[in-house]
Amino acid sequence: MPGRRLTLPNIITFARIAACPAIFFLALSPGVGARIWAFVLFVAAGLSDLWDGYLARRYGWVTDMGKLLDPLADKLLLVATFVPFYILSHQSNPLGRVPWWGVLPGWVILVVFGREILITVFRGYAARRGIVIAAGIAGKRKALLQSLFSGGLLAWYPLVMIARTREWGDLGAWHAWKAFHGAWVGVTLALAIVLTIYSMLDYLWRYRSVVGIRD
């Protein structure tokens, strides 16, 4: 039932929040092992998001605390990945570059975080007027593509480091995988940006009455 009691889904969400600083610093660590752990923790965090949502719906463990913590965890996970990506891509080490993109442009960060800030403020304003803005399909797809991109890039970093150390440069299988993996990262980021912008416009248009805009 709704309330502020601590439930299993809330505990899982707390764990996901606690994992965010670890992912952040592990992703920035120069060691292969640390970056592998960053990927593992990110996957675990993503799966925990699905798990706590399922438990909350299945057993009626939806609480006010959960409604507050879950989106907070999602935004912290976004910071824990996109900020390290930006930092790594701007370092002199070419292994930090983003496939297909090279140095991650600053406008990408502005679009991703700007959208989150704008919609959060917009939702808060709507809530004060008694209007609940639920997550839309476009927003959920945007989040999925952002996760696919982040997971792909977190896996990319240790793989290219291992490939260089073990001299896989002449292996055809590695070249094939590198092409596929690079395309995965580059394309999912492009699609995530498109859906980030589209979902923002979709929210603003569907709930335009909140700011007094009428047909």
C-alpha angles and dihedrals in degrees: 000000000000114000143098100278120127111253133177092262089053091050089051090050091051088053090051090052090049090052093057098078089046092052090048096054096036091053090053093046114107093221123101093221093053092051092049088054090050088057093045093050091047092053090047090050091050093049091047089056090058092043098051091046091052093048093048092052097038097051101026093249093144109140137175088243091055092049088056099041100044098063089040090056091049092053093046090051089052090054091044091060111028095048093053089045090055093047095046094047091054095052122098092248107098090209088075094063120114113242112254090003106056108193108025106245118238091231089065090060091046092051095046098045095032090058092050093049094046095048092044091053091044092051091049092051091048091048091055087057092050096257120129114206107205123202110273130216092253090053092050092049090048090054091048093052092046089053092048090051095046093047091047094051094044088055092044095061099060092038095057090045091053091045091055094046094048094040098238090159094110096046115107092206091057092050090051093049092044090054092048095044093046091050090049092055096042097046097043090052092051092048091045090055092049092050092043090059094039095049091049092052090044092055093046093048097044092049098035089125087072089074093039100263111145132187 
